[in-house]
Amino acid sequence: MFITPISSLQRPADDIAPMATSEDSLRRGLAEKQSTIDASGNSIRQLKSSGASNSEIDDAVKALNALKLEKTSIETQLKASISGDAYGSVMSRDAFRQAVVNTLERRLFYIPSFKIYRGVAGLYDYGPPGCAVKSNVLAFWRQHFVLEEDMLEVDCPCVTPEVVLKASGHVDKFTDLMVKDEKTGTCYRADHLLKDHCKDKLEKDLAMSADKAAELKHILAVLDDLSAEELGAKIKEYGITSIGSSGVSPGYMRPETAQGIFVNFKDLYYYNGNKLPFAAAQIGQAFRNEISPRQGLLRVREFTLAEIEHFVDPDDKSHPKYSEVKNLEFLMFPRDLQMSGQSAKRLCLGEAVSKGIVNNQTLAYFIGRVYLFLTRLGIDEERLRFRQHLPNEMAHYAADCWDAEIESSYGWIECVGIADRSAYDLRAHTDKSGVALVAQEKFAQPKEVEKLVITPIKKEVGLAFKGNQKMVVEALEAMSEKEAMDMKSVLETKGEVEFEVCTLEKTVTITKKMVTISKEKKKEHQRVFTPSVIEPSFGIGRIIYCLYEHSFYMRPSKAGDEQLNVFRFPPLVAPIKCTVFPLVQNQQYEEVAKNISRSLTAAGISNKKDITGTSIGKRYARTDELGVPFAVTVDSTSSVTIRERDSKDQIRVSIDEVAAVVKEVSEGRATWADILNKYPAHTSLSVKEALLSCKSRN
């Protein structure tokens, strides 16, 4: 079977409008054909009961069989429409995915962890090429964001104290609705059960009406916006049941790297010269208690996150470099399009900001930078969209949030979240820790302002709370204006009030004698405020897996007798930039190959020698399957050929120039087209001549 890259596959029916229309019409056609078949069957039974002639009955049966064939044809087209099997010309999504995964595991890009013990669900090991791809992706991430945006990089522990995650809201607010099997005790995520049910019915129930299919597609579109009651009602309505193994794994490993940055804000702000805006970044491991890990690298228990926390004045979320991205145009999926059942549309980023679709310039700037990062890695821009979170889907801290979603054989996968987290985190940690995580803006001229003044009476507080005096005083001084004025009102009417001191983890009684609260007019020389934060958060494993699928394709061998796997990685992320091998086993050529390899290594170009002596075609196939963009073939002692992976074009270059040429094109300072114009082409005839020359010398 000839296989094309997945970019040529038809889009999933619930994502692209033309395909959805085709599927709907096929479902209607199938229903109409079934009705005609039923009517024809009834007619035949009536003919038989009325004593019609055999020839008349035979004609009716032939017509019925023809209708059944037509029904089978429609069913075949419908299956193709749903599965992505575009009229039999390409692999289905499942078959394509299996071909990719088989290649990745066979070439050791990644494998199940603890494989000899039958593995553990949701845990994977990266092999040599996988490690190299991951390292290259992270190196480019550092270049594109940390270096180009002048960010402060930190590295914080994976183990996080509970008090930090309580303050951030993760313990109380980041919960997934569960469904429990009362017989086995097995737990499942309710949204996953409903999602899987809808997808399964759409793919397998060919007799489903177009209206019912539209209903299921709408549920998939608004799934994240369903309340607990709505989820439960749908699960009951559809009679969804589940099977599987259970497991409970409580832990305090961090679910994100962000909190390590937030709790260090005060020191980072000082390090940055007490100036805003500034950004801090961190790459590290994070952990999730996945209920039923699946989908390979897309849903795992331990994964690598690369996160940025960009701190900005909440009253001024403009960005000085916004003009560099505002004219970018790409697929965006605002919430109004989702709620109305429409598809993502190409929008200009600047227009989205001016219309209020994207909350602010800084959020938009990072959306644009994420788009550039992903497409330069090798993600197909036609299968990349930015989807806005639905209202009920928004995290408790977010003012606006967009996900960079990449289409794979599994559908649309969230790979990057770009959120305006407002000032939630810094305020939460200020309240919980008693340490003010704030910034200052100095005024050119003093301003008269009405200021809240909270003055704890330390003698009275000390008599009441002894050794806990300091924590109670800090908690009182850290109150927000609303909390303080509410306390003042209660103290004036009742004389005492219950007050929660987070650092003591208990509620205490504050009396009127312990604190004075007032508002005074003062001249201020600076404004003190809690910064907002814009956070791009990258799931590196998910990005890498989607990159694998977007890069994978198959092409026929030269003889046409087999299909060869190819990963078309850009040189930027390719695990090996160049292979070097002698055309034939020859001591002189092998020595030249070693020297070229040393020169490539000295130039910082990852390379691999292949002196196995197998045919040149097989060695090319091996390097293509690893995604190596360039292959150097030694066929003389003065010059060599350099072959480009996808075009298979070859040029002839002197031995001394090899490292410089490969480095120039690998680093993006020249394109392969530039190189072709600069150096003479090398044809397959030249290869035959070189082989004959070698044989004659030997």
C-alpha positions, 0 to 999 in steps of 0.5 A: 500500500502506498502511504502518504504523510498524515498531512494529506489525510482528511481531517477528523469529521468533527473538526473541519466543516467540509468533512462534517458536511460530507459525513452528514450527507452520507449518514442521511444517504445511508438512512434513506437507502435503508428505508428504500431497502426496507420498503423493497423487502416489504414489496417482495413479501407482498409479491410472494403472498399475492402469488406473483410470477417467479420472474417478477419476484426475481426482478424484485430480488435483483433490485433489492440486492443492487440496493444493498450493494449501494448501501455497502458502498455508502457505508464504505465511504462513511467509514472512510470519512470518519476514520480519515481513510480518504477513499482508500488512497491512504492509511487510516489514522489508526494504521498511520499511528501504528506505523509511526509508533512501531518505527519510533520504538524499533529505532529506540526514540522511546520505549515503555519504561521497565519493559522487561517487567512488562512496563508501567502504564504512563511511564516511558524511556527516551532512547538515544535519538529521542533524547537528542530530539528532546535536547534539541527542542529544549535548546531551541526553546531556551534560544527562542524564549529565554535568550531572545526575551532576556528571561531569568531561568530558575531550577526548583525542586520537584517535591512541593510542600503541601502549604504551597499547593494549598495556597495556589489552589491546586489541592482544593480547586484542581479536581477532576470529576470521577465516576466509580464502579461500585463493584470493583472500586475502579475510578474513571474520569467522567469527561473521558468516559463521555468523550470516548463514548461519543467518539466511539458511537460516531465512528462505529454506529453507521446507522446513526441519524445525522441529527444524533451525530450532530448532537454527539459532535456538539457534546464533544465541542462543549465537553469542557464547559459541562457542569458536574450535573450535566456530565452525570446526566449525559452519562446516565442518558447514554447508559455509559459503563466502564471496565478496567483496573484500579489504582490509587497513588497519592503524592506531593510531586509538583503538578507544574513548575510555576509555583517555584517561580511564584514563591521566589518572586521577591528575590527575582524581582530584586535580581532584576533591579526591581523593574517590571516587566520581567519573565522567569522560566523553568524547565523541569519534571512535573507529575499527574495522577493519571487515572488511566494513562493512554495515548503514549507520550500524550498522557503520562504520569511524569513529563517535562514542562517548560514554563514561563511566568511573565510578570507585568503591571496589571494596569498596563499589559501592553508589550514593547515587541507586540508589533513584531507579531501582530500581523501574524495570521493563523488558525484561531478558535475563539469561544463564540465559534466553539459554542456555535458549532463552527470551525476554527478560522484564520485570524490576524492576531492584531485584529483579534486583540483590537476586537477584544477576542484576545484579552491584551497585547502581552497575552497576544505577543506570547501566542504569536511567539508560541506559533513561531516556535512550533512552526519552526520546530516542524509543526504543520501550520495547517494543523495547528490552532489556538483554542480559547478556553470556554467559561467553565473550562477556565482555571480559577485564576485565569482572566483569559486562556488559549491552548495551542492545539496540534492535530494528530492521529488522536485528534486535536491535542493541547500542547501549550497553554497560554494563560493570563493568570492575573495576580492570583498566585502572588496574592495567594502566596502573600496571604498564606505566607505573610510575605508581601510579593509586590512591586513598586512604581515610583512617581515623578511627583508625590500623589495624595491618596487615601490609604488603608492603615492597619496598626496591630497593638503588639502588646495586646496581641502578645498577651493573647497569643504569646509565641504566635504574636509575630504570625498574627501581626503579619496576617493582620498587616497582610489583609486586603482593603475589603477584609480590613474594612469588614473587620473594622465594621464587625469590631465596632458593632460586636467588639471581636471577630474570628480571623483565620491565620493561614500560617498558624492554620487555625482561626483566632479571636481578634478583639477591638483592643488588638488592632486599629484600622483606618483610612488616612490621606497621605502623600505617596512617592510610589505605588505598591501593587501585585503584578499580573502574570502571563504564563505560556506552559509547554508540554514538551513530550506532547509537542515532540510526539506531534512533531514525530507524526507531522514529520513521518511519511513513507516512500517507495524504495528505488526498486519499488518493492518496499515502502521506506520510513522517513522522518523529515525533521528540520535540521534544527531538531534532527537527532543526528545532523549528518551521517558519514560513510565510505561508498565501499569498504576501503581503508583510505575511504574509511580514514577520510570518513573518520577525519570528516567526522572529527571535523563535524564534531569540532564544529558542533555538528552531531554525526554518525559514522557507518562503515558496515559495508552494506549497500549505499541504498540501505545505509541511506534508508537507515539514516532517513528512518532516523530523520538525519537530514544530510548524508556524506558519502566518501567516494574519493580522497579529495571530494565527497557527496552530500545528500539531502534527505527529502529531495535526495539531491546530491552535491559534490564538495571538497573534503575541507568544506564539508563541515562548513557546508553542513553547519551553515545549512543546519543552523539555518544560515543557508537553505538547501536551495542556496547550497544547490546553487553554489556547488555542482550536482552529483548524479546517480551515474557518478555513483556508478562510475565511482563504484567501477573505479573502486573495483578496478583499483581493488 
